[in-house]
């Protein structure tokens, strides 16, 4: 059998090996990526309804001034 060469982390300038065959990043960059994703989810949960509420408020204020 042919031995496959180890997979490298996909972050630029990182030459570390991945911890799993299916992983794209080394452990360090996996933690950074997961932290970024969890923060983005929190912002989306709070930000989207807040933006929709703000848009409705602005539309109501602009609509009220026209009369």
Residue pairs with C-beta under 8 A, 6 or more apart in sequence:
6 17
6 18
7 17
7 18
7 21
7 23
8 14
8 15
8 16
8 17
8 18
9 15
9 16
9 17
9 18
9 24
9 25
9 26
9 29
10 24
10 25
11 25
11 26
11 29
14 25
14 26
14 29
16 26
16 28
17 26
18 24
18 25
18 26
19 26
19 27
19 30
23 30
25 33
